[in-house]
Amino acid sequence: MAAFGTFVVQIPYSAAVSRLLTPSDFGLVALAMFMLRFVSYFAQGGLSSAVVQRPVLRERDIRASCAVGITTGFAFYALFWIVAPFGVQAVHAPPELTPVCRALALSFLLSAVSATASGLLRRSMRYRTVSLIEFLSYLVGYCGFGLVSAVMGCGVWSLVYAALGQSALTALTHCALTWRHLRPLFDVRAMAGMAAFGTKVSLVGFLEFLAFSADTVLVGRYAGVQALGHYNRAWFMAALPLHQTAAALNKVLLPAFSRAQSDRDRLKGAYIDSMSVTALLFAPMAATVAVCSDNAVEVLLGDAWQATADLVPPLAVVGLLNVLAYLPAVLAEALGKVGQKAVIELLHLIVLLTAAAAAVASDTGVAGLAAALVAARILQHAAYLVWLSRAIPGSMPEVLVAYAQSTAVAVFVASTAAAAGHVMRDQPPTVALGLQLATGSAAGASVLLFGRSLRGVRAARGRALIQSAFGSRKHTAAERA
């Protein structure tokens, strides 16, 4: 619900800010965030995941984790301040990117210092509290500061103030809720014990980041900052909402899977049901976003962003694959199989760079780079499925059945939305888009209501994810039994 609420707020915010700023402003910040993430994974040290995954967590461990976060956060912030100008030169970006990078680096400093607090909240499964904090920090910190700054004419700095506002509110609130435990213990042995698993998670996260963000630097390097601005807005419309949902799933599933890591039968059922429900929900959503791209871009971003519409369909596929890949990736982390996860992410990165090089050599532009991204994501997901078929025997056939059913549902939902758009092609874009979304939503709701034989629907009903509005309580109880 928090992820959905954030997406709802993003729509009017992005529509407003896209009219106040230029594509180059978004391109600069996209490059800055790419550079920041080179350091952010190591600055945080994987401490939040280490706190969540650790089978037995003592007060000494918590205090040592807090000390590690403070030490690494300040050390890496100082390092990034020094190397930022060289990074700007390496990506052939304009000089004004350097102060933007240095200012945005405060966000990962805040995240590193508060990583232990965040891990404690997730470990205790205080999902409502965490979700409320993240939604309000986005609403007040990001949208509030960003929109006011943009209206005041701050240009690219309005995006910087937005990011820092959100990070500061999140970090301060996390620390305020767990302050009794946040007494740093600067003991080398205790700190090393907490940093060991976190370092592995950071290395894997760094590989994930390289694969996840390589498209940003490739588009910026070979297509220019303006093309990167269009790519950034297409990512916002097509992939970011799904990516945020995947991040929300990660926050929930890592502590849940970690608690069940010793019970493989329970873990297998949770994994298969999670994959089935997620595929059924988000495959139709991604397909609908793809077929509505032309009208959506014109309505939300305006006439100056029409080049964005062609990039939305492939990035919608990427967004869907991101959501689905999160589940096996989180399961591998919960099982402590970080090495296997690293191998898969390294393979993903190699395939992505190879496909991107082919796209650059063939001069296919941004569209070719987007196609390379899709191909690499498909291979990454296939590798995860093959590995998990060995780690959790018997999971592959059920997951593939769920994928086949979800694909059929996605085709059905997207076809109805596309037909509505064709009928309304001579109407204003706002009217056409509204009818497309309404038609697609109605088609999706009909699947939930009548598609009781689908693997994802059965899993959702069995775990009480679908309320009695779609059936009687007696029927739901019988299905659960």
C-alpha positions as CSV (number, residue, x, y, z in Angstrom):
1,M,0.0,0.0,0.0
2,A,2.9,2.4,0.7
3,A,4.4,1.6,-2.6
4,F,1.1,2.2,-4.3
5,G,0.6,5.4,-2.4
6,T,4.0,6.6,-3.4
7,F,3.2,5.9,-7.1
8,V,0.0,7.8,-6.9
9,V,1.8,10.8,-5.5
10,Q,4.6,10.5,-8.1
11,I,2.2,11.0,-11.0
12,P,1.1,14.6,-10.3
13,Y,4.5,15.5,-8.9
14,S,6.4,14.3,-11.9
15,A,3.8,15.9,-14.2
16,A,4.4,19.3,-12.5
17,V,8.2,19.1,-12.1
18,S,8.7,17.9,-15.7
19,R,7.1,21.2,-16.9
20,L,9.3,23.3,-14.5
21,L,12.6,21.6,-15.3
22,T,14.4,20.5,-18.5
23,P,15.5,17.0,-19.7
24,S,19.1,18.1,-19.1
25,D,18.3,18.7,-15.4
26,F,17.0,15.1,-15.0
27,G,19.9,13.8,-17.0
28,L,22.5,15.5,-14.7
29,V,20.8,14.0,-11.6
30,A,20.6,10.6,-13.2
31,L,24.4,10.7,-13.8
32,A,25.0,11.9,-10.3
33,M,23.0,9.1,-8.8
34,F,24.9,6.6,-10.9
35,M,28.2,7.9,-9.5
36,L,26.9,8.0,-6.0
37,R,25.8,4.4,-6.1
38,F,29.4,3.4,-6.8
39,V,30.1,4.3,-3.2
40,S,26.8,4.0,-1.4
41,Y,26.7,0.2,-1.2
42,F,30.1,0.1,0.5
43,A,29.2,3.1,2.7
44,Q,26.2,1.3,4.1
45,G,28.2,-1.9,4.4
46,G,25.1,-4.2,4.0
47,L,24.5,-3.6,7.7
48,S,20.7,-3.5,7.5
49,S,20.6,-6.9,5.8
50,A,23.2,-8.3,8.3
51,V,21.0,-7.2,11.2
52,V,17.9,-8.8,9.6
53,Q,19.5,-12.1,8.5
54,R,21.6,-12.8,11.6
55,P,20.1,-15.9,13.4
56,V,20.9,-14.6,16.9
57,L,21.2,-10.9,17.4
58,R,22.7,-9.6,20.7
59,E,22.9,-6.1,22.0
60,R,26.6,-6.1,21.5
61,D,26.1,-6.9,17.8
62,I,23.7,-4.0,17.4
63,R,26.1,-1.6,19.0
64,A,29.0,-2.8,16.9
65,S,26.8,-2.5,13.7
66,C,26.0,1.1,14.7
67,A,29.8,1.8,15.1
68,V,30.5,0.3,11.6
69,G,27.8,2.4,10.0
70,I,29.2,5.7,11.5
71,T,32.7,4.8,10.6
72,T,32.1,3.7,7.0
73,G,29.5,6.5,6.3
74,F,31.9,9.3,7.2
75,A,34.9,7.7,5.6
76,F,33.2,7.1,2.3
77,Y,31.6,10.5,2.2
78,A,35.1,12.1,2.6
79,L,36.4,9.8,-0.1
80,F,33.7,10.7,-2.5
81,W,34.1,14.4,-2.0
82,I,37.7,14.0,-3.2
83,V,37.1,11.8,-6.2
84,A,33.9,13.4,-7.5
85,P,35.6,15.7,-10.0
86,F,37.5,12.7,-11.5
87,G,34.3,10.7,-11.8
88,V,32.7,13.6,-13.6
89,Q,35.5,13.7,-16.1
90,A,35.4,9.9,-16.6
91,V,31.7,10.0,-17.7
92,H,32.4,13.1,-19.9
93,A,29.8,15.1,-17.9
94,P,29.7,18.9,-17.6
95,P,31.7,20.4,-14.7
96,E,28.5,21.6,-12.9
97,L,27.8,17.9,-12.0
98,T,30.6,18.0,-9.4
99,P,28.8,20.1,-6.7
100,V,25.6,18.2,-7.4
101,C,27.4,14.9,-6.7
102,R,29.0,16.2,-3.5
103,A,25.7,17.5,-2.2
104,L,23.8,14.3,-3.0
105,A,26.5,12.3,-1.3
106,L,25.0,13.4,2.0
107,S,22.1,11.1,1.3
108,F,24.2,7.9,1.5
109,L,26.0,9.3,4.6
110,L,22.6,9.5,6.3
111,S,21.6,6.1,5.1
112,A,24.8,4.5,6.4
113,V,24.5,6.1,9.9
114,S,20.9,4.9,10.2
115,A,21.3,1.4,8.5
116,T,21.3,-0.4,11.9
117,A,18.1,1.4,12.9
118,S,16.5,0.4,9.7
119,G,17.5,-3.2,10.1
120,L,16.1,-3.4,13.6
121,L,12.7,-2.2,12.4
122,R,12.7,-4.7,9.5
123,R,13.9,-7.6,11.7
124,S,11.0,-6.9,14.1
125,M,8.7,-6.9,11.1
126,R,7.3,-3.5,11.9
127,Y,6.1,-3.1,8.3
128,R,3.4,-0.6,9.0
129,T,5.8,1.7,10.8
130,V,8.5,1.4,8.1
131,S,6.0,1.9,5.3
132,L,4.4,5.0,6.9
133,I,7.9,6.5,7.4
134,E,8.9,6.0,3.8
135,F,5.6,7.3,2.4
136,L,5.6,10.4,4.5
137,S,9.3,11.1,4.0
138,Y,8.7,10.9,0.2
139,L,5.5,13.0,0.4
140,V,7.0,15.7,2.6
141,G,10.7,15.5,2.0
142,Y,11.0,14.6,-1.7
143,C,7.8,16.0,-3.2
144,G,7.4,18.9,-0.8
145,F,11.0,20.2,-1.0
146,G,11.4,19.3,-4.7
147,L,8.2,21.1,-5.9
148,V,8.7,24.2,-3.8
149,S,12.3,24.5,-5.0
150,A,11.3,23.9,-8.6
151,V,8.7,26.6,-8.4
152,M,11.3,29.0,-6.9
153,G,13.5,28.4,-10.0
154,C,16.2,26.3,-8.4
155,G,16.6,24.2,-11.5
156,V,18.6,21.0,-11.1
157,W,19.1,21.8,-7.4
158,S,15.4,21.3,-6.7
159,L,16.0,17.6,-7.4
160,V,19.0,17.6,-5.1
161,Y,17.0,19.2,-2.3
162,A,14.2,16.7,-2.8
163,A,16.5,13.7,-2.4
164,L,18.3,15.1,0.6
165,G,14.9,16.0,2.3
166,Q,13.6,12.5,1.9
167,S,16.9,10.8,3.1
168,A,17.1,13.1,6.2
169,L,13.5,12.5,7.3
170,T,13.8,8.8,6.8
171,A,17.1,8.5,8.7
172,L,16.0,10.7,11.6
173,T,12.7,8.9,12.1
174,H,14.4,5.4,12.0
175,C,16.9,6.5,14.6
176,A,14.3,8.2,16.8
177,L,12.3,4.9,17.0
178,T,15.3,2.7,18.0
179,W,17.5,5.2,19.8
180,R,17.8,3.0,23.0
181,H,19.9,0.5,21.0
182,L,22.0,3.0,19.1
183,R,25.0,3.3,21.4
184,P,28.0,2.6,19.2
185,L,30.6,0.1,20.4
186,F,34.0,0.8,18.7
187,D,35.4,-2.7,19.4
188,V,37.4,-4.0,16.4
189,R,36.4,-7.7,16.9
190,A,32.7,-7.0,17.4
191,M,32.7,-4.6,14.4
192,A,34.4,-7.2,12.2
193,G,31.9,-9.9,13.1
194,M,29.0,-7.7,12.0
195,A,30.8,-6.4,8.9
196,A,31.6,-9.8,7.6
197,F,28.2,-10.8,6.2
198,G,27.4,-7.1,5.4
199,T,30.6,-6.8,3.3
200,K,29.5,-9.8,1.1
201,V,26.1,-8.3,0.7
202,S,27.7,-5.0,-0.3
203,L,29.9,-6.7,-2.9
204,V,26.8,-8.4,-4.4
205,G,24.9,-5.2,-4.2
206,F,27.6,-3.4,-6.1
207,L,27.5,-6.0,-8.9
208,E,23.7,-5.5,-9.0
209,F,24.2,-1.8,-9.1
210,L,26.6,-2.0,-12.0
211,A,24.1,-4.1,-14.0
212,F,21.1,-2.0,-12.8
213,S,22.7,1.4,-13.6
214,A,25.0,0.6,-16.6
215,D,22.2,1.8,-18.9
216,T,22.3,5.3,-17.4
217,V,26.0,5.8,-18.1
218,L,25.8,4.1,-21.5
219,V,22.9,6.3,-22.6
220,G,24.6,9.4,-21.2
221,R,27.9,8.6,-22.8
222,Y,26.8,7.5,-26.3
223,A,23.5,9.4,-26.7
224,G,24.0,12.6,-24.7
225,V,22.4,14.2,-21.7
226,Q,19.2,15.2,-23.5
227,A,18.6,11.6,-24.6
228,L,19.3,10.5,-21.0
229,G,16.7,12.9,-19.8
230,H,14.1,11.2,-22.0
231,Y,15.3,7.8,-20.9
232,N,15.1,8.8,-17.3
233,R,11.4,9.9,-17.7
234,A,10.6,6.7,-19.5
235,W,12.1,4.8,-16.7
236,F,10.0,6.7,-14.2
237,M,6.8,5.9,-16.1
238,A,7.5,2.3,-17.0
239,A,9.9,0.7,-14.6
240,L,10.3,2.8,-11.4
241,P,6.8,2.0,-10.0
242,L,7.5,-1.7,-10.4
243,H,11.0,-1.3,-9.1
244,Q,9.7,0.5,-6.0
245,T,7.2,-2.3,-5.4
246,A,10.1,-4.8,-5.7
247,A,12.0,-2.9,-3.1
248,A,8.9,-3.0,-0.8
249,L,8.8,-6.8,-1.4
250,N,12.4,-7.0,-0.4
251,K,11.8,-5.2,2.9
252,V,9.1,-7.7,3.7
253,L,10.4,-10.9,2.4
254,L,14.0,-10.8,3.6
255,P,13.0,-11.0,7.3
256,A,10.2,-13.4,6.5
257,F,12.4,-15.8,4.5
258,S,15.3,-15.4,7.1
259,R,13.0,-16.6,9.9
260,A,12.0,-19.7,7.8
261,Q,15.5,-20.5,6.5
262,S,15.7,-23.7,8.5
263,D,12.3,-25.0,7.3
264,R,12.7,-25.8,3.6
265,D,9.1,-27.0,3.0
266,R,7.7,-23.8,4.5
267,L,10.2,-21.8,2.5
268,K,9.4,-23.6,-0.7
269,G,5.7,-22.8,-0.3
270,A,6.3,-19.2,0.5
271,Y,8.6,-18.8,-2.5
272,I,6.3,-20.4,-5.0
273,D,3.2,-18.5,-3.8
274,S,5.2,-15.2,-3.8
275,M,6.3,-15.7,-7.4
276,S,2.8,-16.7,-8.5
277,V,1.0,-13.8,-7.0
278,T,3.7,-11.3,-8.0
279,A,3.7,-12.5,-11.7
280,L,-0.1,-12.4,-11.9
281,L,-0.3,-8.9,-10.5
282,F,2.5,-7.2,-12.3
283,A,2.7,-8.8,-15.7
284,P,-0.7,-7.3,-16.7
285,M,0.3,-4.0,-15.1
286,A,3.5,-3.8,-17.2
287,A,1.7,-4.8,-20.4
288,T,-0.9,-2.1,-19.8
289,V,1.8,0.6,-19.2
290,A,3.4,-0.5,-22.5
291,V,0.2,-0.1,-24.7
292,C,-0.7,3.2,-23.0
293,S,2.7,4.8,-23.5
294,D,1.8,7.4,-26.2
295,N,-1.2,8.8,-24.4
296,A,0.4,8.6,-21.0
297,V,3.5,10.5,-22.1
298,E,1.5,13.3,-23.7
299,V,-0.9,13.6,-20.7
300,L,1.7,13.4,-17.9
301,L,4.8,15.0,-19.4
302,G,3.6,17.2,-22.2
303,D,4.4,17.7,-25.9
304,A,8.2,18.2,-25.3
305,W,8.6,14.6,-24.2
306,Q,7.2,12.5,-27.1
307,A,10.6,10.8,-27.7
308,T,10.0,9.2,-24.3
309,A,7.0,7.2,-25.5
310,D,9.1,4.8,-27.7
311,L,11.2,3.8,-24.7
312,V,8.3,3.0,-22.3
313,P,7.4,-0.5,-23.7
314,P,10.9,-2.1,-23.4
315,L,11.4,-0.5,-20.0
316,A,8.0,-1.8,-18.8
317,V,9.4,-5.3,-19.5
318,V,12.5,-4.5,-17.6
319,G,10.4,-3.3,-14.7
320,L,8.5,-6.5,-14.6
321,L,11.7,-8.6,-14.7
322,N,13.1,-6.5,-11.9
323,V,10.2,-7.3,-9.6
324,L,10.3,-11.0,-10.4
325,A,14.1,-11.2,-10.0
326,Y,13.9,-9.6,-6.5
327,L,12.2,-12.7,-5.1
328,P,14.9,-15.3,-5.9
329,A,17.6,-12.8,-5.1
330,V,16.1,-12.1,-1.7
331,L,15.7,-15.8,-1.0
332,A,19.4,-16.5,-1.9
333,E,20.4,-13.8,0.6
334,A,18.1,-15.1,3.3
335,L,19.7,-18.6,2.9
336,G,23.2,-17.1,3.2
337,K,24.0,-18.1,-0.4
338,V,25.6,-14.8,-1.3
339,G,28.4,-16.4,-3.4
340,Q,25.9,-18.0,-5.8
341,K,24.1,-14.7,-6.0
342,A,27.3,-13.0,-6.9
343,V,28.0,-15.4,-9.7
344,I,24.6,-14.8,-11.3
345,E,24.9,-11.0,-11.0
346,L,28.4,-11.1,-12.5
347,L,27.0,-13.1,-15.5
348,H,24.2,-10.6,-15.8
349,L,26.7,-7.7,-16.0
350,I,28.8,-9.4,-18.6
351,V,25.8,-10.2,-20.8
352,L,24.6,-6.6,-20.5
353,L,27.9,-5.0,-21.4
354,T,28.3,-7.4,-24.4
355,A,24.8,-6.7,-25.7
356,A,25.3,-2.9,-25.1
357,A,28.5,-3.0,-27.0
358,A,26.7,-4.7,-29.9
359,A,24.0,-2.0,-29.8
360,V,26.6,0.8,-29.9
361,A,28.5,-0.9,-32.7
362,S,25.3,-1.3,-34.8
363,D,24.4,2.4,-34.1
364,T,20.9,1.5,-32.9
365,G,20.8,4.4,-30.4
366,V,18.8,4.4,-27.2
367,A,16.4,1.8,-28.4
368,G,19.2,-0.7,-29.0
369,L,20.5,-0.1,-25.5
370,A,17.0,-0.7,-24.1
371,A,16.8,-4.0,-26.0
372,A,20.2,-5.0,-24.6
373,L,18.9,-4.3,-21.1
374,V,15.8,-6.5,-21.7
375,A,18.0,-9.4,-23.0
376,A,20.3,-9.3,-20.0
377,R,17.5,-9.2,-17.5
378,I,15.8,-12.3,-19.1
379,L,19.1,-14.2,-18.8
380,Q,19.6,-13.1,-15.2
381,H,16.1,-14.3,-14.3
382,A,16.6,-17.6,-16.0
383,A,19.8,-18.2,-14.1
384,Y,18.1,-17.6,-10.8
385,L,15.3,-20.0,-11.7
386,V,17.7,-22.7,-12.7
387,W,19.8,-22.3,-9.5
388,L,16.7,-22.3,-7.2
389,S,15.4,-25.5,-8.9
390,R,18.4,-27.1,-7.3
391,A,18.3,-25.2,-4.0
392,I,14.6,-25.9,-3.7
393,P,13.7,-29.0,-5.6
394,G,10.3,-29.1,-7.3
395,S,9.9,-25.3,-7.5
396,M,10.6,-24.8,-11.2
397,P,7.5,-26.5,-12.7
398,E,5.1,-24.6,-10.5
399,V,6.8,-21.3,-11.2
400,L,6.8,-21.8,-15.0
401,V,3.0,-22.7,-14.8
402,A,2.4,-19.5,-12.9
403,Y,4.4,-17.5,-15.5
404,A,2.5,-19.0,-18.4
405,Q,-0.8,-18.1,-16.9
406,S,0.3,-14.6,-16.0
407,T,1.5,-14.0,-19.6
408,A,-1.9,-15.1,-20.9
409,V,-3.6,-12.7,-18.5
410,A,-1.2,-9.9,-19.4
411,V,-2.0,-10.4,-23.1
412,F,-5.8,-10.3,-22.4
413,V,-5.6,-7.2,-20.2
414,A,-3.3,-5.3,-22.6
415,S,-5.4,-6.2,-25.6
416,T,-8.5,-4.7,-24.0
417,A,-6.6,-1.5,-23.2
418,A,-5.1,-1.3,-26.7
419,A,-8.6,-1.8,-28.2
420,A,-10.0,1.0,-26.1
421,G,-7.1,3.3,-27.2
422,H,-7.8,2.4,-30.9
423,V,-11.5,3.3,-30.5
424,M,-10.7,6.6,-28.8
425,R,-7.8,7.5,-31.1
426,D,-9.5,10.7,-32.3
427,Q,-10.4,11.9,-28.8
428,P,-8.2,14.0,-26.5
429,P,-5.3,12.1,-25.0
430,T,-6.7,12.5,-21.4
431,V,-10.0,10.9,-22.4
432,A,-8.3,8.1,-24.3
433,L,-5.9,7.4,-21.5
434,G,-8.6,7.3,-18.9
435,L,-10.7,4.9,-20.9
436,Q,-7.6,2.7,-21.6
437,L,-6.8,2.5,-17.8
438,A,-10.4,1.9,-16.9
439,T,-10.8,-0.9,-19.4
440,G,-7.5,-2.6,-18.4
441,S,-8.4,-2.3,-14.7
442,A,-11.8,-3.9,-15.4
443,A,-10.2,-6.7,-17.3
444,G,-7.7,-7.3,-14.5
445,A,-10.5,-7.3,-11.8
446,S,-12.5,-9.8,-13.8
447,V,-9.4,-12.2,-13.7
448,L,-9.2,-11.9,-9.9
449,L,-13.0,-12.5,-9.6
450,F,-13.4,-15.4,-12.1
451,G,-9.9,-16.9,-12.5
452,R,-9.9,-19.1,-9.5
453,S,-8.1,-21.8,-11.2
454,L,-5.0,-19.6,-11.8
455,R,-2.0,-20.4,-9.6
456,G,-1.6,-16.9,-8.4
457,V,-5.3,-16.4,-7.5
458,R,-5.3,-19.7,-5.5
459,A,-2.1,-18.6,-3.7
460,A,-3.6,-15.2,-2.9
461,R,-6.9,-16.7,-1.6
462,G,-5.1,-19.4,0.4
463,R,-3.0,-16.8,2.2
464,A,-6.0,-14.5,2.7
465,L,-4.6,-11.8,0.4
466,I,-7.9,-11.4,-1.4
467,Q,-10.6,-10.2,0.9
468,S,-14.2,-11.6,1.1
469,A,-15.4,-9.0,-1.4
470,F,-14.5,-11.6,-4.1
471,G,-16.2,-14.5,-2.3
472,S,-17.8,-15.6,0.9
473,R,-15.9,-16.1,4.1
474,K,-16.9,-19.7,4.2
475,H,-15.5,-20.3,0.7
476,T,-12.2,-18.6,1.5
477,A,-11.8,-20.6,4.7
478,A,-12.5,-23.8,2.7
479,E,-9.9,-22.9,0.1
480,R,-7.4,-22.1,2.9
481,A,-8.0,-25.5,4.5
